[in-house]
Amino acid sequence: MGDVITSCTDLGIGEWVTAGLRGCRVRFAGRVTGLFPALDLFWVLGEDGLRRAVDFSRFEVHRAAAP
């Protein structure tokens, strides 16, 4: 896994990340499609085609290489 990301200020639209619920082994990967710094969350379009809202208080986020 890549660098740990802890806030929207560390992200940019189009970057690839992996994320998983804290304390859970289930993870997903995708491309950042929207940033909402005031709420400290962002949107990811996953490799599976699903769109997810990622909240830094619930998810551990890492930078990833594009597939």
HELIX and SHEET records of a PDB file:
HELIX    1   1 CYS A    8  ASP A   10  5                                   3    
HELIX    2   2 PRO A   37  LEU A   39  5                                   3    
SHEET    1   A 6 VAL A   4  ILE A   5  0                                        
SHEET    2   A 6 PHE A  59  ALA A  64 -1                                        
SHEET    3   A 6 TRP A  16  LEU A  21 -1                                        
SHEET    4   A 6 ARG A  27  PHE A  36 -1                                        
SHEET    5   A 6 LEU A  41  GLY A  46 -1                                        
SHEET    6   A 6 ARG A  51  ASP A  55 -1                                        
END                                                                             
